[in-house]
Amino acid sequence: MTTRQSLTGWGRTAPSVARVVHPRNVDDVVAALGERGERGVALRGLGRSYGDAAQNAGGTVVSLVGLDRVLSVDVEHAVVTVQAGVTLEHLLRALLPLGLFVPVTPGTRQVTVGGAIAADIHGKDHHVRGSFSRHVEGLDLLLADGSVRHVGPHEDADLFWATVGGMGLTGVILRATLRMMPVETSWVVVDSERAANLEDLMVRMTDDDERYTYSVAWVDCLARGASMGRSVLTRGWPARRDQLPARLQDRALGFGPRRAPAVPVTVPTPLVNRASVRALNETWYHKAPARRRRALQGIGPFFHPLDVVQSWPRLYGPRGFVQYQFVVPFERHAVVRHVLELLHRERVVVSLAVLKRFGEGSPAPLSFPAPGWTLALDLPVVPGLATLLDRFDDLVLGAGGRLYLAKDSRVAPGTFERMYPDVDRWRQVRRQVDPDGVFASDLSRRLGL
């Protein structure tokens, strides 16, 4: 099926119109490449990239959600092979009853495996398990010339690592073999605590994060003075079966999230504003326990808070929102505070802010995670925001940090080049497999990729 659609990223900014193809099998994908036209082909999963990575103005966009089969499961060795359109929710529903869990998951399970690889997603456990690519044994990649090549960390490694974090610009991921994580339950043992301010939070995370498999902090970006950066820190481990109460042990691996309610239409006036965010922040901070140990939380509430409401970006109104995520080295932690201070000074509302610590990065030239502090900010689009984000770019770049391509929709090409010094190595691999630039997107044209 082919339609003509106006597409945006999850932030609902910078729309562009493209011919969208919905293949049901690999032959359909090959056919779409052959009918691509002058503007090339972009690849799209569930559209959870916040910016313009899965758009192609005037060209073709191939939606891969129809390639959604689980092809094989090896429970003994915790290995699964799936088509690229399989979602993380699909994997959880199929594999949790078998005692297998996705080793890396972001704040939503509405992400395809192909998209997870192309963006090299990370989760609350990067300091322990790294990004998604660390758990990929191999993948089949459809190249621009119609051939299929099997690549992996130890087989055609340059192309594999160019594909990881490569935002769909090296070829079509058709299928992938993943190493899953054995678990005894679908629950997490959670420690939570309030931190009085940003400095208090960073000390706690630095001192204790290594004891936990998962760690994430919600940050109140409206708090001022001595409370600037006050936070709720949540950390935990996968729960063992013997840690569950007796009433849960017979269904220790249960997972059946209900269908979430949806925001039906884009609201004409944004419901995300200073008053609503301040009220929510006050409630969230004071509702959180000052210190609670060994609580049990289900996988859904702990890992996927963004799935509580469908289509929630509509609450931001017609202008949408930007998610700005950066990482800076640990020793440049002052940048995080400087960003919060600038937000206060410019009276910019941050509807959601999350702080985490990254561990070692991957060999992929365009993979985002690197050792350091990463802060993600949800920012409603308002006049003057672009200028402020340019100032943030300068701070991050000056600290030796970088932005996440899967979240970006506006960084300047020169700034991007300096944030990703290995981009020319990536371009060299891309030219070898796609010399005519068959794979293209609004992002690739904006950044000269």
C-alpha positions, 0 to 999 in steps of 0.5 A, a space after each residue: 500500500 502506498 499513501 502520500 502523507 505529512 510526517 513529523 517526528 514524535 515532537 511534532 515539529 518540522 513536518 514534510 510530505 512524502 510518498 509512504 510505502 507499507 511493505 509486507 515482505 522483503 520483496 516489497 521493500 526491494 520494489 520500493 527501492 527500485 521506485 524511489 525517485 530522485 529524493 531517495 528513500 528514508 526508513 521509518 518504524 513507529 516514528 518515535 525519533 523526536 526530530 526529522 530522521 524518519 522523514 523525506 520531503 518530496 521523496 519516499 518513506 518506507 514504513 517497516 512496521 509490517 515486517 513484524 515476525 519473531 523468527 526464532 527463539 532459543 530460550 536456553 541460550 537467550 537468543 532471538 531472531 526477529 524482523 526489523 518491524 517487531 516492537 519491544 512490546 511484541 518482544 516482551 509479550 512473547 518472551 517474558 513468559 519464557 523468562 527472557 527480557 529486553 536487555 536495553 529499553 528506553 522510556 517507551 516500548 513502542 519502538 521497533 528493533 530496527 529503530 532501536 539499532 539505527 538509533 542505538 538506543 539506551 536505557 536506565 542501565 547504560 552504566 552496566 549494560 551499554 546501549 542496544 547494539 552491545 546485545 546485537 549478534 548480527 543483522 541482515 542488511 538490504 543494501 542500495 543495490 538490492 543485495 543483502 549482506 549479513 553483518 555483525 560486530 565480528 563480521 563486516 564490522 565496519 558496516 555493522 558499526 556504521 549501521 548502529 546509530 546510523 539513522 537508517 542511512 546505510 541500508 534496510 535492517 531486515 532482521 536482527 539476532 539479539 541476546 536477551 536477558 534471562 529473568 525470574 520475574 517481570 518485577 523490579 526491586 526499587 530504591 527511591 529517594 529525594 535529593 535536595 538539589 542538583 549537587 546532592 543528586 550527583 553525589 548520590 549517583 556518583 557514590 552508589 550507581 554501580 550497586 544498581 542495574 538501573 538508575 534514573 533521576 527526575 529533575 524539577 527544572 522550575 525549582 530555584 535557589 538552594 533547591 535548584 535541580 531537586 530530584 527524585 532518584 529511582 534505582 533498582 535491580 531485576 527481582 528474583 522470584 523468591 523476592 515476590 510475595 506469595 500471591 505473585 509467585 505463581 504469576 511471576 512472569 506475567 505481563 499484560 499491560 492494558 491499552 493506554 488511553 489516548 489524547 484524541 486531537 491536538 489541543 488548540 492551546 497547549 496544556 503544558 505551561 508554567 502553571 501546569 508544570 509547576 503544579 505537577 512538579 510540586 505534586 511529584 516531588 512531595 509525593 515521592 518518599 524521602 527514602 524508600 527501600 526494596 519496593 516492588 514495581 512492575 516492568 511497565 511502570 518502572 521502564 515505560 512511563 511514556 506509555 501511560 497515555 497514547 499520543 501525548 505530544 498532542 498536549 503541547 499544541 500545534 507547535 509541538 515540542 523539542 527534546 534536547 538531550 546531551 551528554 558531557 564528560 563526568 568532569 564537566 558536570 558544571 554544564 548541567 547546572 549551567 543549563 538549568 540556570 539558563 532555563 531559569 534566566 530565560 523563563 523556559 518551561 521544561 515539562 520533563 527532565 531526566 538525568 542519567 549516567 552513561 558508561 562506556 560507549 560503542 565503536 559506532 561513529 554516530 552512536 550517542 552514549 559516551 561516559 558522562 552525565 546525560 540530561 534530556 529535556 522536553 521543551 515546548 516550542 516557544 519564541 526564542 527557544 532556538 536561540 537558547 538551544 544554540 547557546 546550549 550547543 556551545 556549552 555542550 560542544 565546549 565541554 567535549 559533549 554531543 547531542 543525540 541524533 534521534 532527538 535532534 531536529 535543529 542542530 547546525 551542520 558545523 556543530 554536529 561535525 565537531 560533536 562527532 569527530 568520526 563522522 568522516 569515517 562513517 561517511 566513507 563506509 556509507 559511500 562504499 555501500 550507497 555511492 548514489 545516496 539512495 538512502 536519504 532523509 530530512 536529517 541527512 540533508 540538513 546535516 550533510 550526511 
